[in-house]
Amino acid sequence: MFGLELIGKILKILRSNESPNQIAAGFILGMILGITPFFSLINVLIIFVIIIINVNISAAILAYAVFTAVVYLGDPLFNSLGYWLLVNVAFLKPLWTFFYHAPIIPYSSYNNTVYLGSLVVAIFLIWPVFRGVKTFIINYREKYDKRVQNWKWIKALKASKVYSLYERLKFLGD
């Protein structure tokens, strides 16, 4: 049931009236939260941004779930990258010293090698993932939405009493 519910939520995001930019921005913010491994000041700021600006929160939650599930495969890479940035790159040492003595910045967990490496990777992924998600949404809406809505099992699901009951209950919950 979880798989069908997830597919339904993805299709609902794709068919929503929000712009592809809003959906892609929500996906990007959720991606950053999912890639960075633990709670820090930067993650709190990203959560506030998700709440305050007009992005698709469902896309952010979906991206967080997807990236949290697969990011542990990249932890050794993130650790190596973070260690390299903190220890081996000499011209960054004054920056790290400044951050360490600043009043709020140490709460950003920049001095954790895994966190720093994952944050750098997330920053480098922002533009390509944003463009990819936006292009996917535009192509889906132009080329594939009508086909998906004409699939027999989608029509059968929408014609069933279970779907109409679900729609009524969903309406009451909103």
VOPANU-549150 format. One record per residue (C-alpha): residue in three letters; x, y, z. Coordinates in nm, 3 decimals, padded with zeros to 5 digits, m for minus. Example, Ala and Ser with C-alpha at 12.3 -4.5 7.8 and 13.67 -1.06 7.14 Angstrom:
residues 2
r; x; y; z
ALA; 01.230; m00.450; 00.780
SER; 01.367; m00.106; 00.714
end
This chain:
residues 174
r; x; y; z
MET; 00.000; 00.000; 00.000
PHE; 00.290; 00.236; 00.077
GLY; 00.420; 00.205; m00.281
LEU; 00.084; 00.298; m00.433
GLU; 00.047; 00.586; m00.190
LEU; 00.395; 00.714; m00.282
ILE; 00.319; 00.691; m00.654
GLY; m00.008; 00.874; m00.592
LYS; 00.170; 01.153; m00.407
ILE; 00.431; 01.187; m00.682
LEU; 00.160; 01.209; m00.948
LYS; m00.028; 01.462; m00.735
ILE; 00.288; 01.676; m00.713
LEU; 00.341; 01.650; m01.089
ARG; m00.019; 01.747; m01.166
SER; m00.046; 02.028; m00.910
ASN; m00.111; 02.386; m01.015
GLU; 00.221; 02.501; m00.877
SER; 00.490; 02.612; m01.116
PRO; 00.778; 02.379; m01.200
ASN; 01.009; 02.629; m01.028
GLN; 00.819; 02.598; m00.699
ILE; 00.825; 02.219; m00.712
ALA; 01.193; 02.205; m00.810
ALA; 01.286; 02.455; m00.535
GLY; 01.105; 02.244; m00.277
PHE; 01.283; 01.936; m00.408
ILE; 01.621; 02.112; m00.382
LEU; 01.563; 02.222; m00.024
GLY; 01.453; 01.871; 00.072
MET; 01.760; 01.732; m00.105
ILE; 01.990; 01.950; 00.104
LEU; 01.817; 01.836; 00.422
GLY; 01.840; 01.474; 00.311
ILE; 02.206; 01.485; 00.210
THR; 02.331; 01.662; 00.522
PRO; 02.340; 01.396; 00.792
PHE; 02.223; 01.559; 01.112
PHE; 02.056; 01.853; 01.277
SER; 02.249; 02.179; 01.256
LEU; 02.192; 02.551; 01.230
ILE; 02.196; 02.536; 00.849
ASN; 01.929; 02.265; 00.846
VAL; 01.710; 02.472; 01.080
LEU; 01.744; 02.769; 00.844
ILE; 01.649; 02.550; 00.547
ILE; 01.339; 02.427; 00.732
PHE; 01.239; 02.791; 00.797
VAL; 01.295; 02.872; 00.429
ILE; 01.071; 02.580; 00.328
ILE; 00.799; 02.707; 00.560
ILE; 00.829; 03.076; 00.473
ILE; 00.875; 03.088; 00.097
ASN; 00.632; 02.951; m00.156
VAL; 00.775; 02.610; m00.244
ASN; 00.610; 02.272; m00.270
ILE; 00.642; 02.118; 00.075
SER; 00.543; 01.773; m00.053
ALA; 00.833; 01.780; m00.298
ALA; 01.066; 01.879; m00.013
ILE; 00.945; 01.588; 00.200
LEU; 00.975; 01.348; m00.093
ALA; 01.332; 01.463; m00.169
TYR; 01.425; 01.440; 00.199
ALA; 01.298; 01.081; 00.215
VAL; 01.472; 00.976; m00.108
PHE; 01.807; 01.134; m00.029
THR; 01.805; 01.021; 00.334
ALA; 01.756; 00.664; 00.216
VAL; 02.054; 00.662; m00.023
VAL; 02.297; 00.918; 00.121
TYR; 02.469; 00.672; 00.353
LEU; 02.633; 00.516; 00.050
GLY; 02.821; 00.844; m00.001
ASP; 02.930; 00.899; 00.360
PRO; 03.288; 00.774; 00.306
LEU; 03.321; 01.017; 00.013
PHE; 03.171; 01.301; 00.217
ASN; 03.407; 01.224; 00.506
SER; 03.712; 01.229; 00.277
LEU; 03.602; 01.552; 00.110
GLY; 03.529; 01.723; 00.442
TYR; 03.860; 01.609; 00.589
TRP; 04.044; 01.734; 00.282
LEU; 03.872; 02.075; 00.306
LEU; 03.928; 02.111; 00.679
VAL; 04.285; 01.981; 00.703
ASN; 04.463; 01.978; 00.368
VAL; 04.351; 02.299; 00.198
ALA; 04.583; 02.557; 00.351
PHE; 04.417; 02.871; 00.216
LEU; 04.089; 02.779; 00.393
LYS; 04.244; 02.756; 00.743
PRO; 04.195; 03.128; 00.821
LEU; 03.828; 03.089; 00.719
TRP; 03.782; 02.789; 00.951
THR; 03.951; 02.983; 01.234
PHE; 03.724; 03.280; 01.175
PHE; 03.417; 03.053; 01.175
TYR; 03.531; 02.885; 01.495
HIS; 03.557; 03.216; 01.681
ALA; 03.237; 03.368; 01.538
PRO; 02.938; 03.380; 01.774
ILE; 02.681; 03.165; 01.589
ILE; 02.862; 02.988; 01.303
PRO; 03.009; 02.703; 01.515
TYR; 02.652; 02.573; 01.558
SER; 02.641; 02.505; 01.185
SER; 02.852; 02.187; 01.234
TYR; 03.095; 02.300; 00.964
ASN; 03.380; 02.137; 01.159
ASN; 03.235; 01.787; 01.121
THR; 03.402; 01.624; 00.820
VAL; 03.096; 01.426; 00.708
TYR; 02.867; 01.727; 00.741
LEU; 03.101; 01.964; 00.559
GLY; 03.160; 01.716; 00.276
SER; 02.789; 01.644; 00.236
LEU; 02.705; 02.016; 00.243
VAL; 02.961; 02.089; m00.030
VAL; 02.822; 01.804; m00.244
ALA; 02.466; 01.931; m00.187
ILE; 02.569; 02.282; m00.291
PHE; 02.726; 02.150; m00.611
LEU; 02.414; 01.944; m00.688
ILE; 02.170; 02.235; m00.650
TRP; 02.179; 02.363; m01.008
PRO; 02.185; 02.031; m01.200
VAL; 01.912; 01.875; m00.985
PHE; 01.697; 02.190; m01.006
ARG; 01.724; 02.194; m01.386
GLY; 01.662; 01.820; m01.408
VAL; 01.352; 01.826; m01.187
LYS; 01.214; 02.133; m01.362
THR; 01.270; 01.979; m01.707
PHE; 01.113; 01.650; m01.593
ILE; 00.802; 01.827; m01.463
ILE; 00.759; 02.033; m01.779
ASN; 00.803; 01.726; m02.002
TYR; 00.567; 01.519; m01.789
ARG; 00.296; 01.782; m01.802
GLU; 00.330; 01.838; m02.178
LYS; 00.384; 01.483; m02.302
TYR; 00.290; 01.219; m02.048
ASP; 00.012; 01.343; m01.818
LYS; m00.271; 01.264; m02.057
ARG; m00.125; 00.919; m02.126
VAL; m00.095; 00.840; m01.756
GLN; m00.453; 00.954; m01.693
ASN; m00.571; 00.718; m01.970
TRP; m00.405; 00.409; m01.823
LYS; m00.666; 00.144; m01.752
TRP; m00.568; 00.087; m01.390
ILE; m00.581; 00.462; m01.317
LYS; m00.930; 00.483; m01.470
ALA; m01.037; 00.172; m01.278
LEU; m00.902; 00.315; m00.955
LYS; m01.081; 00.646; m01.008
ALA; m01.406; 00.468; m01.094
SER; m01.401; 00.254; m00.782
LYS; m01.600; 00.327; m00.469
VAL; m01.281; 00.311; m00.266
TYR; m01.142; 00.611; m00.456
SER; m01.460; 00.815; m00.410
LEU; m01.458; 00.733; m00.038
TYR; m01.091; 00.833; m00.024
GLU; m01.167; 01.164; m00.196
ARG; m01.449; 01.240; 00.051
LEU; m01.232; 01.156; 00.351
LYS; m00.944; 01.357; 00.209
PHE; m01.178; 01.654; 00.164
LEU; m01.288; 01.627; 00.529
GLY; m00.926; 01.619; 00.643
ASP; m00.832; 01.941; 00.460
end
